[in-house]
Amino acid sequence: MNLISFIRENVRWLAAGMLLTFISSFGQTYFISIFANEIQAEFGLSHGQWGSIYFLGTITSGFLMIWAGGTADHFRLRTLAILVILTLSVLCLAMSAVASWWMLVFIIFGLRFTGQGMTSHIAVVAMARWYVQARGKALSVTGVGYSIGEALLPFLFVGFLLNGSWRNLWVIAATIAGLSIPTLMWLLKEERVPS
C-alpha cells in the first residue's frame, strides 16, 4: 500500500497521533524557552538559577516517566490522552498565574512531564499498538505533528510576545490544548484494531 492510500484509509488515527505530538509542544524546550527572558526578569532569576529550575523540573519528570510510561499499557489510550492533555492545559494556566519563583519548579516539572513526556509517549505507544506491518509509516506520519509545532508555534508566539504579556500567551496555550480534547475524542471514538 502506498503512503497516500495508507493515510486515506487511516486518517482518523494518524490525525489523532499528529494532534498529540503537536500538543506536546507546550512542554517542549523550544516553546518554554520563548518566555525565558520574561520569566527571569519577573522573578529576578539569573541564567544559572533559571537553568537549575529547568533542569530540576526536567530531570524529575524524566525519572517519573520510567514509572508512568507503563500506564499506557494498562489504560485506553483515548482516556489517558484526554487526562494528560487536560492536566497540561491546567499547567499552562498555572504558568500564566505563577506568583513565585519556587512554584516554577513544579510547573516546569508538570509541563515537561505531561507535554514533552506523556503526550509524546502516548502518541508513539498508540502507533505501535495499532499498526504492525505499517508501524514505521504510522510513526513517521504522526511525527509530522512535532514538525508543525516546532515550525509554527515559536514563530507565532514570538510575534505575539512583541505586543502582549507572556502570561496571556500561556492562557492561549492552555486554550489550544483544551480545545484539542473534543477533537481527540471525536477522532478516537473507536480505537483501531490491527488486522
C-alpha positions as CSV (number, residue, x, y, z in Angstrom):
1,M,0.0,0.0,0.0
2,N,1.4,3.4,-1.0
3,L,1.6,6.3,1.5
4,I,-1.3,8.2,0.1
5,S,-3.6,5.2,0.3
6,F,-2.3,4.4,3.8
7,I,-3.1,7.9,5.0
8,R,-6.5,8.0,3.4
9,E,-7.5,4.7,5.0
10,N,-6.1,5.6,8.4
11,V,-6.6,9.3,8.6
12,R,-8.6,9.3,11.8
13,W,-5.9,7.5,13.9
14,L,-3.0,9.2,12.2
15,A,-4.6,12.6,12.8
16,A,-5.0,11.7,16.5
17,G,-1.3,10.9,16.7
18,M,-0.3,14.1,14.9
19,L,-2.6,16.1,17.2
20,L,-0.9,14.5,20.3
21,T,2.6,15.2,19.0
22,F,1.6,18.8,18.1
23,I,0.1,19.4,21.6
24,S,3.3,18.1,23.2
25,S,4.8,21.4,22.0
26,F,3.6,23.2,25.1
27,G,6.0,21.1,27.2
28,Q,8.9,21.2,24.8
29,T,12.1,23.3,25.4
30,Y,11.6,25.2,22.2
31,F,8.3,26.5,23.4
32,I,9.1,27.1,27.1
33,S,12.3,28.9,26.2
34,I,10.4,31.6,24.3
35,F,9.4,33.0,27.7
36,A,12.8,32.6,29.5
37,N,13.8,36.2,29.4
38,E,10.4,37.4,30.7
39,I,10.3,34.8,33.5
40,Q,13.9,35.6,34.6
41,A,13.2,39.3,34.6
42,E,9.9,39.0,36.5
43,F,11.4,36.8,39.3
44,G,14.9,38.3,39.3
45,L,16.5,35.0,38.3
46,S,20.0,34.7,36.9
47,H,20.6,32.4,33.9
48,G,22.1,29.8,36.3
49,Q,19.1,29.9,38.6
50,W,16.6,29.6,35.7
51,G,18.7,26.8,34.3
52,S,18.7,25.0,37.6
53,I,14.9,25.3,37.9
54,Y,14.5,24.0,34.4
55,F,17.0,21.1,35.0
56,L,15.3,20.1,38.2
57,G,11.8,20.0,36.6
58,T,13.1,18.2,33.5
59,I,15.2,15.5,35.3
60,T,12.4,14.8,37.8
61,S,9.8,14.4,35.0
62,G,12.2,12.1,33.2
63,F,12.6,9.8,36.2
64,L,8.8,9.8,36.7
65,M,8.3,8.8,33.0
66,I,10.1,5.5,33.8
67,W,7.2,4.5,36.0
68,A,4.4,6.5,34.4
69,G,5.1,5.4,30.9
70,G,3.8,2.0,31.7
71,T,0.3,3.4,32.3
72,A,-0.2,3.5,28.6
73,D,-0.1,-0.4,28.7
74,H,-3.0,-0.6,31.2
75,F,-5.5,2.2,30.1
76,R,-7.4,3.0,27.0
77,L,-5.2,5.5,25.1
78,R,-8.2,7.8,24.5
79,T,-8.9,8.1,28.2
80,L,-5.2,8.5,29.2
81,A,-4.6,11.1,26.4
82,I,-7.6,13.2,27.5
83,L,-6.5,13.2,31.1
84,V,-2.9,14.1,30.2
85,I,-4.0,17.0,27.9
86,L,-6.4,18.3,30.4
87,T,-3.6,18.3,33.0
88,L,-1.3,20.0,30.5
89,S,-3.9,22.7,29.9
90,V,-4.2,23.4,33.6
91,L,-0.5,23.6,33.9
92,C,-0.4,26.2,31.1
93,L,-2.9,28.2,33.1
94,A,-0.8,27.8,36.2
95,M,2.2,29.2,34.3
96,S,0.1,32.2,33.3
97,A,-0.6,32.9,37.0
98,V,2.7,31.8,38.7
99,A,3.4,34.1,41.6
100,S,6.7,32.9,43.0
101,W,9.9,31.5,41.6
102,W,9.7,28.3,43.6
103,M,6.4,27.5,42.0
104,L,8.2,27.4,38.7
105,V,9.9,24.1,39.7
106,F,6.6,22.3,40.0
107,I,5.1,24.0,36.9
108,I,8.1,23.2,34.7
109,F,8.1,19.6,36.0
110,G,4.4,19.3,35.1
111,L,4.8,20.9,31.7
112,R,7.8,18.6,30.9
113,F,6.0,15.5,32.2
114,T,2.6,16.0,30.6
115,G,3.8,17.7,27.4
116,Q,7.2,16.6,26.4
117,G,6.9,13.3,28.2
118,M,3.4,11.7,28.3
119,T,1.7,13.3,25.3
120,S,4.6,12.2,23.1
121,H,4.7,8.8,24.7
122,I,1.0,8.1,24.2
123,A,1.3,9.0,20.5
124,V,4.2,6.6,20.0
125,V,2.5,3.8,22.0
126,A,-0.7,4.3,20.0
127,M,1.0,3.8,16.7
128,A,3.0,0.8,18.0
129,R,-0.2,-0.7,19.3
130,W,-2.4,0.0,16.3
131,Y,0.0,-0.8,13.5
132,V,2.2,-3.9,12.9
133,Q,3.4,-4.0,9.3
134,A,2.9,-0.3,8.7
135,R,4.3,0.8,12.1
136,G,7.2,2.8,10.5
137,K,4.8,4.7,8.2
138,A,2.4,5.4,11.1
139,L,5.2,6.7,13.3
140,S,6.6,8.9,10.6
141,V,3.2,10.5,9.7
142,T,2.5,11.0,13.4
143,G,5.9,12.7,13.8
144,V,4.8,15.5,11.5
145,G,2.9,17.0,14.5
146,Y,6.3,17.7,16.1
147,S,7.5,19.5,13.0
148,I,4.3,21.6,12.7
149,G,4.6,22.6,16.3
150,E,8.3,23.4,16.1
151,A,7.8,25.4,12.9
152,L,4.6,27.3,13.7
153,L,4.4,27.9,17.4
154,P,7.7,29.8,18.1
155,F,7.1,32.0,15.0
156,L,3.5,32.9,16.2
157,F,4.2,33.2,19.9
158,V,7.4,35.3,19.5
159,G,5.3,37.6,17.3
160,F,2.6,37.8,19.9
161,L,5.1,38.4,22.6
162,L,6.2,41.6,20.9
163,N,2.8,43.1,21.6
164,G,1.4,41.2,24.6
165,S,2.0,39.8,28.0
166,W,3.8,36.5,28.3
167,R,1.2,35.4,30.9
168,N,-1.6,35.9,28.4
169,L,0.2,33.8,25.9
170,W,0.2,30.9,28.3
171,V,-3.6,31.3,28.6
172,I,-3.7,30.9,24.8
173,A,-1.6,27.8,25.0
174,A,-4.0,26.4,27.6
175,T,-6.9,27.2,25.4
176,I,-5.3,25.5,22.4
177,A,-4.6,22.4,24.5
178,G,-8.1,22.4,25.9
179,L,-9.8,22.7,22.5
180,S,-7.8,19.7,21.2
181,I,-9.7,17.4,23.6
182,P,-13.1,17.4,21.8
183,T,-11.3,16.8,18.5
184,L,-9.3,14.0,20.0
185,M,-12.5,12.4,21.5
186,W,-14.1,12.5,18.0
187,L,-11.0,11.1,16.3
188,L,-10.7,8.3,18.8
189,K,-14.4,7.3,19.1
190,E,-13.1,3.9,18.0
191,E,-9.6,2.8,18.7
192,R,-8.0,1.0,15.8
193,V,-7.8,-2.8,15.9
194,P,-4.8,-4.1,14.0
195,S,-5.9,-6.5,11.3
